[in-house]
Amino acid sequence: DGGITQSPKYLFRKEGQNVTLSCEQNLNHDAMYWYRQDPGQGLRLIYYSQIVNDFQKGDIAEGYSVSREKKESFPLTVTSAQKNPTAFYLCASSFSSGRMNEQFFGPGTRLTVL
Amino acid sequence: AQKITQTQPGMFVQEKEAVTLDCTYDTSDQSYGLFWYKQPSSGEMIFLIYQGSYDEQNATEGRYSLNFQKARKSANLVISASQLGDSAMYFCAMTKAKHRGSTLGRLYFGRGTQLTVWP
């Protein structure tokens, strides 16, 4: 079955530690995205990538880093520079060409900083 | 920049009734796409329906329809015959589009509307 997987589902981190969230897709999508969701808020874009080895900052990129070495994978690192990292993180992917290009989302990772 | 506004933090509807969730948007682009997503309490985002700015007909997908009023810049979601399983958070989102062509990637989301369906 095709889809997007994110791991882990729940993640706990001590202050000052970097942590990497995994996102893998087998939908053959060109583009991948990372969003952050805080309680009562919509989704805000952190980073996105439309092609391998290239990515762009979104609206709230400070304190985060990404890589796109393979088409299927788009890991997100939350660094110690991110002041308020506790949130729900959603990864998505889509085709880049075509009429609609709806984004398909993974199940999310809930990060809690202790 | 694109902006999405959802003014209803919460909505309640009785089972089998219809409900309309409001969405207004702001953009200076002529070509854009509008999406609705559903987010159950489990957290995953489920795509419901899409409307292109140049589509002449309002989009429909089963019990979901989109009331698109371009001049008013509104894209309200109508859910007919509500079911208990429709209880969830609903997000309106938009993206830029090439002229009458494909959408260009990143989505701009509203804050969402929490829908509760009661028996």
HADDOCK unambig.tbl for C-alpha pairs under 7 A between the chains (distance, minus, plus):
assign (segid A and resid 41 and name CA) (segid B and resid 111 and name CA) 4.97 0.50 0.50
assign (segid A and resid 42 and name CA) (segid B and resid 109 and name CA) 5.79 0.50 0.50
assign (segid A and resid 42 and name CA) (segid B and resid 110 and name CA) 5.53 0.50 0.50
assign (segid A and resid 42 and name CA) (segid B and resid 111 and name CA) 4.06 0.50 0.50
assign (segid A and resid 42 and name CA) (segid B and resid 112 and name CA) 6.08 0.50 0.50
assign (segid A and resid 43 and name CA) (segid B and resid 109 and name CA) 5.91 0.50 0.50
assign (segid A and resid 96 and name CA) (segid B and resid 104 and name CA) 6.94 0.50 0.50
assign (segid A and resid 96 and name CA) (segid B and resid 105 and name CA) 6.81 0.50 0.50
assign (segid A and resid 97 and name CA) (segid B and resid 102 and name CA) 5.83 0.50 0.50
assign (segid A and resid 98 and name CA) (segid B and resid 102 and name CA) 4.88 0.50 0.50
assign (segid A and resid 99 and name CA) (segid B and resid 101 and name CA) 5.59 0.50 0.50
assign (segid A and resid 99 and name CA) (segid B and resid 102 and name CA) 4.01 0.50 0.50
assign (segid A and resid 99 and name CA) (segid B and resid 103 and name CA) 6.21 0.50 0.50
assign (segid A and resid 100 and name CA) (segid B and resid 102 and name CA) 6.04 0.50 0.50
assign (segid A and resid 100 and name CA) (segid B and resid 103 and name CA) 5.87 0.50 0.50
assign (segid A and resid 101 and name CA) (segid B and resid 103 and name CA) 6.21 0.50 0.50
assign (segid A and resid 105 and name CA) (segid B and resid 44 and name CA) 6.69 0.50 0.50
assign (segid A and resid 105 and name CA) (segid B and resid 45 and name CA) 5.79 0.50 0.50
assign (segid A and resid 106 and name CA) (segid B and resid 44 and name CA) 6.50 0.50 0.50
assign (segid A and resid 107 and name CA) (segid B and resid 43 and name CA) 6.49 0.50 0.50
assign (segid A and resid 107 and name CA) (segid B and resid 44 and name CA) 4.75 0.50 0.50
assign (segid A and resid 108 and name CA) (segid B and resid 43 and name CA) 6.80 0.50 0.50
assign (segid A and resid 108 and name CA) (segid B and resid 44 and name CA) 6.62 0.50 0.50
